[in-house]
Amino acid sequence: MKVSDKVVQRLRILIEQNNMQVGARLPAERKLCEELGVSRSSLREAIQQLVAAGVLVSKVGAGNYLQQLPANWSQNLIVEPLTDLLNQDPEYRFDVQEARMVLEGGTAWYAAQRATPNDLENIRKYFEQINHFQLIGDDAQAAIADAKFHLAIAEASHNLVLIQMMRGLFDLLQYNVMLGRRKVYTTPRHFEQLHDQHFQVMNAIERQDPEAARKAVCGHIEFVVQRVRLIDEEEARRQRSSRLNRT
C-alpha cells in the first residue's frame, strides 16, 4: 500500500474522531502533518487524491474543505490498494480474519453487557437487511449490511477505542466480508448456516450472555476461514487436473 493511501485512511479516522461535517475546513497542512505523523509531500498527495475523488474541495488561499462524510467515501479509495496487496499476498485475507476474531470477540463480549434497546434495534435491522438482500440476490448490498451488522455490535460495546478501531477498519472489513461471501455463499446450505450464525451472535447479545456472544462471533469468523480455505484448495485441485488433462 502506498504511503498516500495510508494517509487517506488516517485522514478518514481524524475526520470521524473530530466529528467534522460537510463544509468544515481541514486544519492547516503543518498541523495535519504533525497530527498524522506524515511528511508534507505525502499529505499533499493524499489530499490531491481526495480532491480528485470529490471527497475534498480545495480553495486557493483558503484551504481544503470536506465535501463528503467518510461514510460516503468511495470504496475505491481503500479497496483498490487492498486489492493490490491481496494479489501480492493472498494469505493477507486470513490475517484480516484472525484480527477480526481478536477484535470482534471483544466487542461482542461488551455488547452483551452494555447494549441499549436502540443498539439491539440496530443490530436486528442489519441482520434483517442481510437476509433481505441475500434473498433477492443483491450480493453487494448484502455485503454492506453484513459489515454494518458487525459494526453495530462494536458500537453496542460502548468502548470508544474499540468503536474507533472498527470504524477505521470498516472498508477493510467490508471488502473482507465481500471476499468471503463470494466464496461461501455459493450454496443454499451455506447461506442457512451463516444465517444461523448471525442469529446466534445477535441472540446471545440480546440475552446478555457475554461468553456466548464472544464464542458465536469467533465461531462464525472461523467457519468462514475454514470454508474459504477448503474452497480454495478444491479450486486449486481442479486447476491442476485441468492442466494435466491438456497435456
Secondary structure by P-SEA (a helix, b strand, c coil): ccaaaaaaaaaaaaaaaaccccccccccaaaaaaaacccaaaaaaaaaaaaaacccccccccccccccccccccccccaaaaaaaaaaccaaaaaaaaaaaaaaaaaaaaaaccccaaaaaaaaaaaaaaaaaaaacaaaaaaaaaaaaaaaaaaacccaaaaaaaaaaaaaaaaaaaaaaacccccaaaaaaaaaaaaaaaaaaaaccaaaaaaaaaaaaaaaaaaaaaaaaaaaaaaaaaaaaac
